[in-house]
Amino acid sequence: MAVQPDPPGFRDRRVHVIPHTINAIGDALTGEKRARFYAEVLAAEEGEPINTVMRKWWMEAMFNKAPGAERSRANAAAGRNLVPVDRLAARLGTAE
């Protein structure tokens, strides 16, 4: 079986996973978010407290990598292009 090349203009829209490490999370964040992450992670105690901080900021870093994330947040803040929850659930195939 041969692998077909991507068609012209193809954009890989998959979001690649950020490793769950302090350095990788910090590198994926910018500006004020990066500073807040480092402040929280450096102040957290070993064990579950630091794990909680890392999970929270890892999710934030992953959301930031999603295509159109900034535009989506701006639209939500302005009340534009909002999708009702039931329509979103139907798109995701979770509607009953």
Secondary structure, DSSP 8 states (H G I E B T S, - for coil): -------TT----------SSHHHHHHH--HHHHHHHHHHHHHS-TTHHHHHHHHHHHHHHHHHHSTTHHHHHHHHHHT-S---HHHHHHHHT---
